[in-house]
C-alpha cells in the first residue's frame, strides 16, 4: 500500500537523490524508499552484532553456567547473566516484560558436543631410483 504525501527535505539531499535516480533511471521516490530500506537493514545488522556479542559472552561463561544451571534456560544481556529458569516459557515472559525491544540471548545450557576428530591415514610412497 502506498501513501501520497509531501515531504520537506534539504535541497542538497534532494539533489543527491535526483542524481542517483537519473543515473539509475529510477523515480526519486524509489531511490528514497531504497535508502530507507537500507537504513532499516543496517539497524537489523546492528541487532545481529549485539546477539553475536551475547553468544560470545555465553561461551565465555559456559563452564560456570553448566555447573550451576545445567539444562536450564539462561538469559544473557550486555554480557551478563540476568535470569535463568528451568521453564523456557516462564523465562521468555519475564524477558518480554523486563527487556522489551532489547537484544537478549536466551539459551538452554546443554552439554557441549564431543569434538569429532578426523585423521587421514598415512600413505607410504616408495622412492623409485632410476
C-alpha atoms as one frame of an Amber mdcrd trajectory, in Angstrom:
protein
   0.000   0.000   0.000   1.305   3.414  -0.902   0.646   6.742   0.751   0.974
  10.003  -1.094   2.489  12.850   0.877   4.652  15.917   0.633   7.987  15.933
   2.452  10.328  18.808   3.044  13.964  17.726   2.766  17.181  19.697   2.424
  17.951  20.808  -1.138  21.320  19.015  -1.090  19.621  15.713  -0.181  17.070
  16.189  -2.942  19.803  16.912  -5.487  21.712  13.810  -4.403  18.589  11.658
  -4.736  17.891  13.262  -8.107  21.420  12.434  -9.383  21.126   8.827  -8.211
  17.647   8.473  -9.724  18.850   9.873 -13.040  21.888   7.562 -13.112  19.742
   4.511 -12.333  16.804   5.611 -14.467  14.506   5.447 -11.443  11.984   7.727
  -9.825  13.272   9.851  -6.952  10.647   8.299  -4.659  12.059   4.834  -5.422
  15.604   5.968  -4.596  14.457   7.419  -1.275  12.468   4.258  -0.473  15.580
   2.146  -1.141  17.609   4.400   1.142  15.109   3.926   3.964  15.087   0.161
   3.436  18.888   0.195   3.646  18.793   2.112   6.925  16.389  -0.467   8.313
  18.629  -3.332   7.149  21.662  -1.739   8.803  19.684  -1.437  12.045  18.853
  -5.139  11.868  22.538  -5.904  11.298  23.235  -3.985  14.493  20.924  -6.356
  16.327  22.763  -9.316  14.826  26.051  -7.874  16.058  24.618  -7.461  19.559
  23.368 -11.048  19.505  26.800 -12.243  18.385  28.327 -10.415  21.373  25.881
 -12.139  23.714  26.825 -15.510  22.171  30.498 -14.778  22.853  29.656 -13.889
  26.462  27.671 -17.129  26.819  30.595 -19.168  25.535  32.987 -17.384  27.906
  30.847 -18.217  30.938  29.759 -21.667  29.742  31.672 -23.674  32.401  30.064
 -21.699  35.235  26.636 -21.878  33.596  26.905 -25.639  33.159  27.965 -26.100
  36.785  25.066 -24.035  38.176  22.289 -24.197  35.586  22.690 -27.431  33.610
  19.684 -27.969  31.317  18.048 -24.699  32.435  17.362 -21.730  30.199  19.560
 -18.694  30.785  19.285 -15.082  29.645  22.384 -13.073  28.745  22.131  -9.288
  28.348  25.071  -6.955  27.784  27.462  -9.803  28.513  25.950 -10.703  31.893
  23.669 -13.435  33.163  20.431 -11.666  34.061  17.999 -14.528  34.674  17.515
 -18.297  34.468  14.648 -20.750  34.705  14.024 -24.448  34.040  10.876 -23.411
  32.132  11.539 -21.749  28.778   8.158 -20.015  28.575   8.383 -18.556  32.090
  11.778 -17.034  31.319  10.588 -15.717  27.967   7.596 -13.999  29.578   9.813
 -12.289  32.168  12.250 -11.142  29.480   9.447  -9.714  27.347   8.223  -7.757
  30.354  11.567  -6.574  31.726  13.532  -6.107  28.477  11.073  -5.214  25.713
  12.717  -4.334  22.394  16.179  -5.281  23.703  18.530  -7.900  22.292  18.716
 -10.638  24.919  20.168 -14.093  24.335  18.020 -16.859  25.781  19.526 -20.292
  25.517  19.305 -23.693  27.136  22.535 -24.750  28.820  23.323 -28.100  27.219
  26.386 -30.295  27.344  28.934 -29.421  24.721  29.023 -31.871  21.843  32.083
 -34.057  21.792  34.587 -32.955  19.239  34.857 -35.155  16.193  38.434 -35.617
  15.122  39.287 -36.703  11.613  42.644 -38.280  10.870  43.868 -39.093   7.436
  45.501 -42.441   7.141  49.182 -42.219   6.233  50.307 -43.390   2.832  53.702
 -44.825   2.170  55.351 -43.851  -1.050  58.209 -45.855  -2.453  61.171 -43.984
  -3.753  61.947 -45.043  -7.264  65.549 -44.596  -8.252  66.154 -44.540 -11.959
